[in-house]
Amino acid sequence: LKSSFNTLNEAQKGPTFHKDGPLIVIAGAGSGKTRVLTYRIAFLMSEGIDPFSILALTFTNKAAREMKHRVGQLVGESEAKSLWMGTFHSVFARILRSEANKLGFPSNFTIYDTQDSDRLISSIIKEMGLDKDIYKYKQIRNRISAFKNSLITVKAYYSNSELQEADAMSRRPKLGEIYKEYVARCFKAGAMDFDDLLLKTNELLNTHPDVLAKYQERFRYILVDEYQDTNHSQYLIVKALAD
């Protein structure tokens, strides 16, 4: 491991060997940010930190797989297996599975992909007898997705007159009703869509202090790759866990 650390340049060594407290790495493309993240995890583990208490969040499954493999090469595959490493969605889906009952969902809830969401929204538009040329299902899905990533629930939508006016202006005054029906149908089917994985995690951490405390206690070290790309919902989850 020592000889591997010697392959890092001086600028990379700084963040790699930083043990406690907040840290942000700002560097250009190809300067080895992901490499630093990988070596930092290996360093923490070599310092006796339990891999089970390290959470590493990436933006793609491919990045997570590569990092886990690289950490495994540095500290041993069996040790690396215990790391909580993956995309925001995969890690929080895992947490939601074990806490789902607190939100009224079964632990084996279905995760809807884009096609599932599109089908459901299309049928709601049809059942409501709305003009599908005005209420284009993809646009509606994108709008609902944007709401969820900004933590705008159905209730929040209805108490925000600006949002309702904006939809009325774009000749879609029934958007709130579609959103409400979509959420109700997902719940009834025991399903979450991709954006729910973040929205429901926020809800879980906000409404169940015992659950928040449990994961704050578990994750002693939280590392985020491509931190600048986090949306509001992702940022709040990381902030809550790191508090």
C-alpha positions in Angstrom: 0.0 0.0 0.0 2.9 2.4 0.9 4.4 2.0 -2.5 1.0 2.7 -4.1 0.8 6.0 -2.2 4.2 7.0 -3.5 2.7 7.1 -7.0 0.6 10.1 -6.0 2.0 13.6 -6.6 2.2 16.2 -3.8 -1.1 17.9 -4.7 -2.9 14.5 -4.6 -1.3 13.5 -1.3 -2.8 16.4 0.6 -6.5 15.3 0.3 -5.6 11.6 0.3 -4.1 11.7 3.8 -6.6 14.2 5.3 -8.4 12.2 7.9 -11.0 14.1 9.8 -13.2 17.1 9.1 -14.7 18.6 5.9 -12.7 18.7 2.7 -13.4 19.8 -0.9 -11.2 19.0 -3.9 -11.4 21.5 -6.8 -9.4 20.3 -9.8 -9.6 20.1 -13.5 -10.4 17.1 -15.7 -7.7 14.4 -15.8 -6.0 15.7 -12.7 -6.8 12.5 -10.7 -9.8 13.5 -8.5 -11.4 10.0 -8.6 -7.9 8.5 -8.0 -7.6 10.7 -4.9 -11.0 9.5 -3.7 -10.0 5.9 -4.2 -6.7 6.2 -2.4 -8.3 8.2 0.4 -10.7 5.3 1.0 -7.7 2.9 1.0 -5.9 5.2 3.4 -8.8 5.5 5.8 -9.1 1.7 5.8 -5.4 1.3 6.5 -5.9 3.6 9.5 -8.3 1.1 10.9 -11.6 2.7 9.8 -14.3 0.1 9.4 -15.2 0.0 5.7 -18.9 -0.4 6.8 -18.7 3.2 8.1 -17.5 4.7 4.8 -20.1 5.9 2.4 -18.8 6.8 -1.2 -21.3 8.3 -3.6 -20.7 8.4 -7.3 -22.8 9.5 -10.3 -22.6 6.3 -12.4 -22.6 2.6 -11.6 -19.6 2.2 -13.8 -17.6 4.7 -11.6 -18.7 2.9 -8.4 -17.6 -0.5 -9.8 -14.3 0.8 -11.0 -13.6 2.4 -7.6 -14.6 -0.6 -5.6 -12.3 -2.7 -7.8 -9.4 -0.3 -7.4 -9.9 -0.1 -3.6 -10.0 -3.9 -3.6 -6.6 -4.1 -5.4 -5.2 -1.8 -2.7 -6.6 -3.2 0.5 -8.0 -6.6 -0.5 -11.3 -7.6 -2.2 -13.0 -9.0 0.9 -12.4 -5.7 2.8 -13.7 -3.6 0.0 -16.9 -5.6 -0.2 -18.2 -4.0 3.0 -17.9 -0.4 1.7 -21.2 1.5 1.0 -20.3 2.5 -2.5 -22.6 3.3 -5.4 -24.7 6.0 -7.0 -27.0 8.1 -4.9 -30.0 6.1 -6.2 -28.5 2.7 -5.6 -27.3 3.5 -2.1 -30.5 5.1 -1.0 -32.7 2.4 -2.6 -30.8 0.0 -0.3 -31.5 2.1 2.7 -35.2 2.6 1.7 -35.6 -1.2 1.4 -34.7 -1.7 5.0 -36.8 1.3 6.2 -39.7 1.2 3.7 -42.4 0.2 6.3 -41.9 3.6 8.0 -43.1 5.3 4.9 -46.0 2.8 4.3 -44.2 1.0 1.5 -43.4 -2.7 1.3 -39.7 -3.6 1.6 -39.8 -5.2 -1.9 -41.3 -2.1 -3.5 -41.0 -1.9 -7.3 -38.7 0.7 -8.8 -40.4 2.3 -11.9 -38.1 3.2 -14.7 -38.8 6.0 -17.2 -40.9 3.8 -19.4 -43.1 2.7 -16.5 -43.6 6.3 -15.5 -44.5 7.3 -19.0 -47.0 4.5 -19.3 -48.7 5.5 -16.1 -48.8 9.2 -16.9 -50.2 8.5 -20.4 -53.0 6.4 -19.0 -53.8 9.1 -16.3 -54.0 11.8 -19.1 -56.3 9.5 -21.1 -58.6 8.7 -18.2 -58.9 12.4 -17.4 -59.9 13.0 -21.0 -57.2 15.6 -21.5 -55.8 16.7 -24.9 -52.6 14.6 -25.3 -51.1 17.2 -27.6 -51.2 19.8 -24.9 -50.5 17.4 -22.0 -47.5 15.6 -23.6 -46.6 12.7 -21.2 -42.9 13.2 -21.5 -43.1 16.9 -20.7 -45.4 16.1 -17.7 -42.9 13.5 -16.5 -40.0 15.9 -16.7 -42.1 18.5 -14.8 -42.9 16.0 -12.1 -39.3 14.9 -12.0 -38.1 18.5 -11.5 -40.7 19.0 -8.7 -39.4 15.9 -6.9 -35.8 16.9 -7.2 -36.6 20.3 -5.7 -38.6 18.5 -2.9 -41.9 19.9 -4.2 -44.5 17.4 -3.1 -48.1 17.5 -4.2 -49.0 19.3 -1.0 -46.2 21.9 -1.6 -47.3 22.3 -5.3 -50.9 23.2 -4.2 -49.6 25.7 -1.7 -47.5 27.4 -4.3 -49.6 29.7 -6.5 -46.6 30.7 -8.7 -46.2 27.1 -9.9 -49.9 26.7 -10.5 -50.0 29.9 -12.4 -47.0 28.9 -14.6 -48.8 25.6 -15.5 -52.1 27.5 -16.2 -50.1 29.9 -18.5 -48.7 27.0 -20.4 -52.3 25.7 -20.9 -51.9 22.9 -18.4 -54.0 23.8 -15.4 -54.6 20.1 -14.6 -51.0 19.4 -14.0 -51.4 19.3 -10.2 -54.2 16.8 -10.6 -52.1 14.6 -12.8 -49.2 14.8 -10.3 -51.5 13.9 -7.4 -53.0 11.0 -9.2 -49.6 9.7 -10.3 -48.3 9.8 -6.7 -51.4 8.0 -5.4 -51.2 5.3 -8.1 -47.5 4.7 -7.4 -48.2 4.4 -3.7 -51.1 2.0 -4.3 -48.9 -0.2 -6.5 -46.1 -0.2 -3.9 -43.8 1.5 -6.4 -41.3 4.3 -6.3 -40.0 6.0 -9.4 -36.3 7.0 -9.8 -36.8 10.5 -8.3 -38.7 9.0 -5.3 -35.5 7.2 -4.2 -34.1 10.7 -3.3 -37.4 12.3 -2.3 -38.4 9.5 0.0 -34.9 9.3 1.5 -35.3 13.0 2.4 -38.7 12.4 3.8 -37.4 9.4 5.9 -34.5 11.4 7.3 -36.7 14.5 8.0 -39.6 12.7 9.7 -37.8 9.9 11.6 -35.0 11.4 13.8 -34.1 7.9 15.1 -33.4 6.7 11.5 -31.4 9.8 10.7 -29.3 9.3 13.9 -28.7 5.6 13.0 -27.2 6.5 9.6 -25.4 9.5 10.9 -23.8 7.2 13.4 -23.0 4.5 10.8 -21.5 6.8 8.1 -18.4 8.3 9.8 -16.8 9.2 6.5 -18.9 10.5 3.5 -17.2 11.0 0.1 -18.9 12.4 -2.9 -17.5 12.1 -6.4 -18.4 15.0 -8.8 -19.9 16.9 -5.9 -20.7 19.9 -8.1 -23.3 17.8 -10.0 -25.5 17.1 -7.0 -29.0 18.4 -7.2 -30.9 20.0 -4.3 -32.3 16.8 -3.1 -29.0 14.9 -3.1 -27.3 17.8 -1.4 -29.8 17.8 1.4 -29.3 14.1 2.0 -25.5 14.4 2.2 -25.9 17.5 4.5 -28.3 15.6 6.9 -26.1 12.6 7.1 -22.9 14.7 7.7 -24.5 16.9 10.4 
